[in-house]
Amino acid sequence: MKVFHVISHFDLGGAERVAVNICHSATPGMEYHIVEVIRGNTPYTGKMIQELKEAGIVYHRAYMPEIKFHYLFERLAALTFPLWFIFIFRKYRPDVIHCHTEIPEFATYCFFRLFPKLLKTCKVVRTIHNTTLWNGMEWIAPRVERFMQSQQANIAISSSVRENYRNTYGQEPPIIYNGVSDTGHQRCYQRLRAGKTNILFAGRFEQQKGITHLVEIIQQMQNDNRYFFHIIGDGRLKTFLVSSLQNCHNAEICPTLFGLSDYLSSFDYLLMPSEHEGLSMLSIEASMSCLPVIANNCKGLKDTLPADWPLKVEDNRLEAYLHLFSNILPTLHRNLLGQQARQFALQHFTIQGMQSQYEKVYRLR
């Protein structure tokens, strides 16, 4: 069985990581390919391609360059995707097209609108990765959603995602939780501050990830010498982040780190003030590494942690974060909390379980 995963680009991202993790399956008789819609061009791109080569996963590069300009190039990439992907499709004859996130979903929709007869031989699977869909592309959402529902393609990654999708589009998809690797070789992060409680924030510098809340927390805590914040990532709000924290000596901004999961156990806590998530891979990876997560209790993030988790904050309230840092963290047994998080993650979010459930879906006709 040939399964093609269509992703936005070869770059750092939760959806891309899920696709690659599924493709690492060792199930006999399964052949996996990964196709990008927009041509990635970051330091992470080459490393991801190298991982695919070493795993024997076939990959196909896009032609449209990644240029951020009001979603214009993303739309062009999706619209022109059928014109070059048809040659790859006819060469390999995939049994399943599995798309991840809006641009690949739009591209898949365009492809089968242009070549509808191919649906007779190819199944469509679509993973819904987020609680908020089609930001900036609301005009195409009804058509793509009707197509996905007609193909019974939808799979949600958490109960929060399923609930939001049902409320918005009237269908309740099944759930397959994302799986992450159990912690393997852990490395020491070289920029830790001795004598401090080292707090990690990692991810895209976008409002969804709570960048403004992060800035408020660090600014309010700059006189608390117990903590140091390590901010790792990149994104559209980088300029805002750098300018807002230029006078804060309790934080450092560093570029995206390939293989971040290998360093998670170096830190004392992970801070995630996200406004919404689909199902946070980073939170699960942190729990696998026994790294306790300080989290906004938002949909898609709260699903990754035990219901009674003591480090959840409601509605990103600044005073709640400050109370937690000042009064709660110093009293906690951090190692015991980390073990509790790890046991929860092992029970719910293994890669093997995710692979097995998706492969059952692929075989359904």
One Martini backbone bead per residue (centre of mass of N, CA, C, O) as a GRO file, in nm:
protein
  365
    1MET     BB    1   0.095   0.037   0.024
    2LYS     BB    2   0.043   0.376  -0.081
    3VAL     BB    3   0.150   0.668   0.110
    4PHE     BB    4   0.064   1.015   0.097
    5HIS     BB    5   0.213   1.298   0.241
    6VAL     BB    6   0.076   1.623   0.284
    7ILE     BB    7   0.267   1.918   0.320
    8SER     BB    8   0.377   2.227   0.338
    9HIS     BB    9   0.685   2.172   0.455
   10PHE     BB   10   1.028   2.147   0.509
   11ASP     BB   11   0.983   2.183   0.852
   12LEU     BB   12   0.910   2.316   1.145
   13GLY     BB   13   0.644   2.106   1.283
   14GLY     BB   14   0.385   1.928   1.406
   15ALA     BB   15   0.261   1.810   1.144
   16GLU     BB   16   0.527   1.716   1.018
   17ARG     BB   17   0.601   1.525   1.252
   18VAL     BB   18   0.363   1.336   1.224
   19ALA     BB   19   0.416   1.239   0.937
   20VAL     BB   20   0.696   1.121   0.992
   21ASN     BB   21   0.613   0.922   1.216
   22ILE     BB   22   0.434   0.750   1.037
   23CYS     BB   23   0.661   0.683   0.819
   24HIS     BB   24   0.831   0.504   1.037
   25SER     BB   25   0.693   0.262   0.980
   26ALA     BB   26   0.736  -0.115   0.990
   27THR     BB   27   0.512  -0.211   0.821
   28PRO     BB   28   0.436  -0.441   0.616
   29GLY     BB   29   0.341  -0.309   0.293
   30MET     BB   30   0.449  -0.010   0.344
   31GLU     BB   31   0.451   0.301   0.151
   32TYR     BB   32   0.623   0.609   0.199
   33HIS     BB   33   0.537   0.955   0.136
   34ILE     BB   34   0.656   1.300   0.088
   35VAL     BB   35   0.481   1.617   0.033
   36GLU     BB   36   0.530   1.940  -0.077
   37VAL     BB   37   0.388   2.264  -0.149
   38ILE     BB   38   0.624   2.427  -0.019
   39ARG     BB   39   0.944   2.548  -0.040
   40GLY     BB   40   1.173   2.485   0.171
   41ASN     BB   41   1.422   2.734   0.346
   42THR     BB   42   1.589   2.606   0.603
   43PRO     BB   43   1.788   2.462   0.832
   44TYR     BB   44   1.572   2.228   0.871
   45THR     BB   45   1.531   2.108   0.589
   46GLY     BB   46   1.792   1.939   0.556
   47LYS     BB   47   1.746   1.763   0.812
   48MET     BB   48   1.480   1.637   0.724
   49ILE     BB   49   1.582   1.508   0.463
   50GLN     BB   50   1.795   1.332   0.599
   51GLU     BB   51   1.596   1.165   0.764
   52LEU     BB   52   1.446   1.046   0.520
   53LYS     BB   53   1.685   0.905   0.390
   54GLU     BB   54   1.766   0.722   0.636
   55ALA     BB   55   1.458   0.590   0.635
   56GLY     BB   56   1.348   0.554   0.329
   57ILE     BB   57   1.184   0.812   0.255
   58VAL     BB   58   0.998   0.941   0.020
   59TYR     BB   59   1.049   1.253  -0.159
   60HIS     BB   60   0.883   1.576  -0.257
   61ARG     BB   61   0.937   1.866  -0.416
   62ALA     BB   62   0.873   2.188  -0.450
   63TYR     BB   63   0.848   2.509  -0.635
   64MET     BB   64   0.725   2.702  -0.450
   65PRO     BB   65   0.811   2.955  -0.271
   66GLU     BB   66   0.866   3.084   0.053
   67ILE     BB   67   0.638   3.363   0.095
   68LYS     BB   68   0.543   3.622   0.307
   69PHE     BB   69   0.209   3.735   0.169
   70HIS     BB   70  -0.101   3.710   0.248
   71TYR     BB   71  -0.112   3.403   0.132
   72LEU     BB   72  -0.036   3.409  -0.174
   73PHE     BB   73   0.176   3.174  -0.213
   74GLU     BB   74   0.006   2.955  -0.088
   75ARG     BB   75  -0.224   2.967  -0.296
   76LEU     BB   76  -0.052   2.918  -0.547
   77ALA     BB   77   0.055   2.645  -0.458
   78ALA     BB   78  -0.223   2.503  -0.445
   79LEU     BB   79  -0.320   2.566  -0.741
   80THR     BB   80  -0.044   2.431  -0.878
   81PHE     BB   81  -0.013   2.143  -0.769
   82PRO     BB   82  -0.158   1.960  -0.990
   83LEU     BB   83   0.050   2.016  -1.234
   84TRP     BB   84   0.288   1.833  -1.084
   85PHE     BB   85   0.154   1.592  -0.922
   86ILE     BB   86   0.037   1.414  -1.153
   87PHE     BB   87   0.310   1.277  -1.226
   88ILE     BB   88   0.351   1.137  -0.955
   89PHE     BB   89   0.085   0.986  -0.940
   90ARG     BB   90   0.121   0.817  -1.208
   91LYS     BB   91   0.384   0.675  -1.118
   92TYR     BB   92   0.276   0.553  -0.817
   93ARG     BB   93  -0.017   0.510  -0.733
   94PRO     BB   94  -0.177   0.592  -0.486
   95ASP     BB   95  -0.398   0.491  -0.219
   96VAL     BB   96  -0.310   0.746  -0.035
   97ILE     BB   97  -0.415   1.070   0.083
   98HIS     BB   98  -0.241   1.264   0.336
   99CYS     BB   99  -0.343   1.555   0.500
  100HIS     BB  100  -0.182   1.866   0.644
  101THR     BB  101  -0.335   2.125   0.671
  102GLU     BB  102  -0.459   2.380   0.475
  103ILE     BB  103  -0.279   2.384   0.222
  104PRO     BB  104  -0.287   2.076   0.163
  105GLU     BB  105  -0.597   2.065   0.154
  106PHE     BB  106  -0.632   2.260  -0.081
  107ALA     BB  107  -0.453   2.100  -0.280
  108THR     BB  108  -0.619   1.839  -0.275
  109TYR     BB  109  -0.880   1.962  -0.372
  110CYS     BB  110  -0.771   2.067  -0.645
  111PHE     BB  111  -0.681   1.796  -0.759
  112PHE     BB  112  -0.973   1.649  -0.746
  113ARG     BB  113  -1.118   1.860  -0.919
  114LEU     BB  114  -0.935   1.810  -1.177
  115PHE     BB  115  -0.921   1.474  -1.087
  116PRO     BB  116  -1.190   1.291  -1.004
  117LYS     BB  117  -1.133   0.989  -1.101
  118LEU     BB  118  -0.906   0.924  -0.883
  119LEU     BB  119  -1.104   0.857  -0.639
  120LYS     BB  120  -1.150   0.549  -0.719
  121THR     BB  121  -0.824   0.477  -0.621
  122CYS     BB  122  -0.829   0.704  -0.381
  123LYS     BB  123  -0.771   0.787  -0.059
  124VAL     BB  124  -0.883   1.024   0.190
  125VAL     BB  125  -0.685   1.191   0.442
  126ARG     BB  126  -0.753   1.404   0.740
  127THR     BB  127  -0.582   1.605   0.964
  128ILE     BB  128  -0.684   1.775   1.251
  129HIS     BB  129  -0.464   2.015   1.420
  130ASN     BB  130  -0.692   2.234   1.502
  131THR     BB  131  -0.924   2.463   1.652
  132THR     BB  132  -0.827   2.665   1.422
  133LEU     BB  133  -0.949   2.750   1.097
  134TRP     BB  134  -0.872   2.938   0.816
  135ASN     BB  135  -0.678   3.164   0.848
  136GLY     BB  136  -0.720   3.390   0.579
  137MET     BB  137  -0.926   3.139   0.430
  138GLU     BB  138  -1.248   3.144   0.448
  139TRP     BB  139  -1.347   3.124   0.144
  140ILE     BB  140  -1.264   2.798   0.115
  141ALA     BB  141  -1.377   2.622   0.346
  142PRO     BB  142  -1.657   2.504   0.254
  143ARG     BB  143  -1.546   2.335   0.013
  144VAL     BB  144  -1.337   2.161   0.159
  145GLU     BB  145  -1.525   2.044   0.378
  146ARG     BB  146  -1.721   1.901   0.189
  147PHE     BB  147  -1.511   1.715   0.067
  148MET     BB  148  -1.407   1.574   0.326
  149GLN     BB  149  -1.686   1.466   0.412
  150SER     BB  150  -1.748   1.300   0.150
  151GLN     BB  151  -1.474   1.117   0.221
  152GLN     BB  152  -1.432   1.056   0.518
  153ALA     BB  153  -1.140   1.203   0.622
  154ASN     BB  154  -1.171   1.281   0.916
  155ILE     BB  155  -0.926   1.362   1.182
  156ALA     BB  156  -0.872   1.398   1.514
  157ILE     BB  157  -0.634   1.487   1.792
  158SER     BB  158  -0.881   1.581   1.981
  159SER     BB  159  -1.147   1.676   2.167
  160SER     BB  160  -1.121   1.977   2.101
  161VAL     BB  161  -1.116   1.952   1.796
  162ARG     BB  162  -1.384   1.802   1.765
  163GLU     BB  163  -1.566   2.011   1.896
  164ASN     BB  164  -1.502   2.250   1.707
  165TYR     BB  165  -1.582   2.109   1.444
  166ARG     BB  166  -1.873   2.050   1.515
  167ASN     BB  167  -1.959   2.349   1.573
  168THR     BB  168  -1.874   2.451   1.275
  169TYR     BB  169  -1.935   2.171   1.065
  170GLY     BB  170  -2.128   1.922   1.184
  171GLN     BB  171  -1.892   1.713   1.254
  172GLU     BB  172  -1.777   1.394   1.407
  173PRO     BB  173  -1.475   1.297   1.442
  174PRO     BB  174  -1.237   1.099   1.491
  175ILE     BB  175  -0.972   0.985   1.713
  176ILE     BB  176  -0.609   1.052   1.689
  177TYR     BB  177  -0.342   1.050   1.862
  178ASN     BB  178  -0.057   1.177   1.899
  179GLY     BB  179   0.279   1.068   1.856
  180VAL     BB  180   0.572   1.006   2.053
  181SER     BB  181   0.878   0.969   2.150
  182ASP     BB  182   1.067   0.830   2.346
  183THR     BB  183   1.320   0.891   2.535
  184GLY     BB  184   1.642   0.918   2.462
  185HIS     BB  185   1.898   1.087   2.395
  186GLN     BB  186   2.037   1.315   2.620
  187ARG     BB  187   2.120   1.658   2.628
  188CYS     BB  188   2.310   1.936   2.701
  189TYR     BB  189   2.240   2.256   2.760
  190GLN     BB  190   2.482   2.513   2.730
  191ARG     BB  191   2.288   2.783   2.835
  192LEU     BB  192   2.270   2.746   3.116
  193ARG     BB  193   2.191   2.873   3.445
  194ALA     BB  194   2.349   2.889   3.717
  195GLY     BB  195   2.133   2.896   3.999
  196LYS     BB  196   1.882   2.851   3.820
  197THR     BB  197   1.563   2.851   3.692
  198ASN     BB  198   1.500   2.687   3.389
  199ILE     BB  199   1.311   2.832   3.130
  200LEU     BB  200   1.107   2.716   2.860
  201PHE     BB  201   1.064   2.849   2.527
  202ALA     BB  202   0.903   2.693   2.235
  203GLY     BB  203   0.858   2.823   1.900
  204ARG     BB  204   0.648   3.010   1.745
  205PHE     BB  205   0.630   3.362   1.670
  206GLU     BB  206   0.307   3.365   1.766
  207GLN     BB  207   0.007   3.436   1.902
  208GLN     BB  208  -0.087   3.146   1.956
  209LYS     BB  209   0.176   3.110   2.160
  210GLY     BB  210   0.181   3.374   2.355
  211ILE     BB  211   0.382   3.622   2.330
  212THR     BB  212   0.254   3.849   2.500
  213HIS     BB  213   0.252   3.684   2.762
  214LEU     BB  214   0.551   3.629   2.779
  215VAL     BB  215   0.641   3.923   2.804
  216GLU     BB  216   0.488   3.991   3.064
  217ILE     BB  217   0.624   3.788   3.248
  218ILE     BB  218   0.920   3.878   3.212
  219GLN     BB  219   0.887   4.172   3.291
  220GLN     BB  220   0.767   4.113   3.584
  221MET     BB  221   1.041   3.912   3.651
  222GLN     BB  222   1.322   4.075   3.632
  223ASN     BB  223   1.364   4.082   3.971
  224ASP     BB  224   1.377   3.765   3.966
  225ASN     BB  225   1.665   3.566   4.037
  226ARG     BB  226   1.555   3.257   4.003
  227TYR     BB  227   1.502   3.318   3.691
  228PHE     BB  228   1.535   3.176   3.348
  229PHE     BB  229   1.476   3.254   2.999
  230HIS     BB  230   1.434   3.035   2.719
  231ILE     BB  231   1.414   3.142   2.374
  232ILE     BB  232   1.300   2.922   2.110
  233GLY     BB  233   1.299   3.047   1.770
  234ASP     BB  234   1.048   3.166   1.525
  235GLY     BB  235   0.893   3.460   1.356
  236ARG     BB  236   0.683   3.733   1.311
  237LEU     BB  237   0.741   3.829   1.635
  238LYS     BB  238   1.047   3.887   1.676
  239THR     BB  239   1.074   4.194   1.687
  240PHE     BB  240   0.886   4.231   1.928
  241LEU     BB  241   1.044   4.051   2.123
  242VAL     BB  242   1.317   4.193   2.119
  243SER     BB  243   1.219   4.483   2.198
  244SER     BB  244   1.070   4.398   2.470
  245LEU     BB  245   1.355   4.238   2.591
  246GLN     BB  246   1.619   4.423   2.586
  247ASN     BB  247   1.598   4.494   2.923
  248CYS     BB  248   1.599   4.184   2.985
  249HIS     BB  249   1.811   3.974   3.199
  250ASN     BB  250   1.605   3.700   3.215
  251ALA     BB  251   1.666   3.664   2.893
  252GLU     BB  252   1.686   3.449   2.588
  253ILE     BB  253   1.736   3.454   2.235
  254CYS     BB  254   1.703   3.174   2.012
  255PRO     BB  255   1.730   2.970   1.774
  256THR     BB  256   1.635   2.716   1.623
  257LEU     BB  257   1.636   2.371   1.743
  258PHE     BB  258   1.754   2.088   1.651
  259GLY     BB  259   1.644   1.845   1.849
  260LEU     BB  260   1.499   1.950   2.115
  261SER     BB  261   1.408   1.684   2.263
  262ASP     BB  262   1.715   1.620   2.358
  263TYR     BB  263   1.702   1.888   2.580
  264LEU     BB  264   1.461   1.896   2.787
  265SER     BB  265   1.598   1.778   3.058
  266SER     BB  266   1.767   2.043   3.123
  267PHE     BB  267   1.518   2.162   3.228
  268ASP     BB  268   1.269   2.263   3.463
  269TYR     BB  269   1.067   2.422   3.261
  270LEU     BB  270   0.770   2.461   3.063
  271LEU     BB  271   0.640   2.731   2.872
  272MET     BB  272   0.269   2.760   2.778
  273PRO     BB  273   0.081   3.047   2.650
  274SER     BB  274  -0.131   2.943   2.475
  275GLU     BB  275  -0.439   3.005   2.307
  276HIS     BB  276  -0.403   2.756   2.102
  277GLU     BB  277  -0.454   2.406   2.009
  278GLY     BB  278  -0.458   2.090   1.914
  279LEU     BB  279  -0.186   1.902   1.989
  280SER     BB  280   0.083   1.920   2.182
  281MET     BB  281   0.393   1.800   2.118
  282LEU     BB  282   0.576   1.946   2.321
  283SER     BB  283   0.429   1.863   2.577
  284ILE     BB  284   0.468   1.559   2.538
  285GLU     BB  285   0.777   1.559   2.519
  286ALA     BB  286   0.821   1.675   2.798
  287SER     BB  287   0.687   1.445   2.955
  288MET     BB  288   0.878   1.223   2.850
  289SER     BB  289   1.124   1.407   2.996
  290CYS     BB  290   1.019   1.514   3.279
  291LEU     BB  291   0.892   1.801   3.195
  292PRO     BB  292   0.732   2.043   3.329
  293VAL     BB  293   0.421   2.215   3.259
  294ILE     BB  294   0.338   2.548   3.189
  295ALA     BB  295  -0.016   2.613   3.137
  296ASN     BB  296  -0.256   2.697   2.945
  297ASN     BB  297  -0.609   2.614   2.973
  298CYS     BB  298  -0.636   2.509   2.673
  299LYS     BB  299  -0.721   2.392   2.394
  300GLY     BB  300  -0.495   2.119   2.323
  301LEU     BB  301  -0.330   2.135   2.605
  302LYS     BB  302  -0.496   2.000   2.833
  303ASP     BB  303  -0.492   1.709   2.691
  304THR     BB  304  -0.169   1.654   2.771
  305LEU     BB  305  -0.277   1.656   3.071
  306PRO     BB  306  -0.369   1.615   3.364
  307ALA     BB  307  -0.652   1.718   3.524
  308ASP     BB  308  -0.468   1.779   3.808
  309TRP     BB  309  -0.279   1.986   3.712
  310PRO     BB  310  -0.090   2.245   3.888
  311LEU     BB  311   0.022   2.420   3.605
  312LYS     BB  312  -0.245   2.570   3.550
  313VAL     BB  313  -0.387   2.844   3.357
  314GLU     BB  314  -0.633   3.078   3.337
  315ASP     BB  315  -0.652   3.286   3.069
  316ASN     BB  316  -0.362   3.405   3.097
  317ARG     BB  317  -0.312   3.507   3.383
  318LEU     BB  318  -0.076   3.695   3.520
  319GLU     BB  319  -0.125   3.658   3.827
  320ALA     BB  320  -0.106   3.347   3.810
  321TYR     BB  321   0.183   3.324   3.718
  322LEU     BB  322   0.314   3.485   3.950
  323HIS     BB  323   0.214   3.298   4.173
  324LEU     BB  324   0.347   3.042   4.072
  325PHE     BB  325   0.644   3.142   4.075
  326SER     BB  326   0.648   3.255   4.377
  327ASN     BB  327   0.470   3.002   4.543
  328ILE     BB  328   0.468   2.712   4.397
  329LEU     BB  329   0.739   2.606   4.277
  330PRO     BB  330   0.913   2.609   4.551
  331THR     BB  331   0.712   2.358   4.672
  332LEU     BB  332   0.785   2.152   4.464
  333HIS     BB  333   0.825   1.822   4.326
  334ARG     BB  334   0.960   1.801   4.028
  335ASN     BB  335   1.028   1.498   3.975
  336LEU     BB  336   0.749   1.385   4.046
  337LEU     BB  337   0.595   1.549   3.832
  338GLY     BB  338   0.746   1.436   3.586
  339GLN     BB  339   0.657   1.139   3.625
  340GLN     BB  340   0.355   1.189   3.599
  341ALA     BB  341   0.367   1.296   3.307
  342ARG     BB  342   0.497   1.048   3.176
  343GLN     BB  343   0.275   0.839   3.236
  344PHE     BB  344   0.055   0.983   3.078
  345ALA     BB  345   0.197   0.979   2.798
  346LEU     BB  346   0.238   0.667   2.775
  347GLN     BB  347  -0.080   0.607   2.778
  348HIS     BB  348  -0.158   0.816   2.509
  349PHE     BB  349   0.140   0.892   2.319
  350THR     BB  350   0.220   0.677   2.095
  351ILE     BB  351   0.350   0.593   1.792
  352GLN     BB  352   0.243   0.304   1.752
  353GLY     BB  353  -0.054   0.373   1.796
  354MET     BB  354  -0.082   0.576   1.567
  355GLN     BB  355   0.005   0.399   1.331
  356SER     BB  356  -0.207   0.174   1.365
  357GLN     BB  357  -0.463   0.352   1.331
  358TYR     BB  358  -0.402   0.464   1.048
  359GLU     BB  359  -0.372   0.187   0.901
  360LYS     BB  360  -0.668   0.115   0.938
  361VAL     BB  361  -0.779   0.350   0.772
  362TYR     BB  362  -0.637   0.290   0.499
  363ARG     BB  363  -0.792   0.002   0.463
  364LEU     BB  364  -1.038   0.143   0.429
  365ARG     BB  365  -1.344   0.151   0.193
   0.00000   0.00000   0.00000
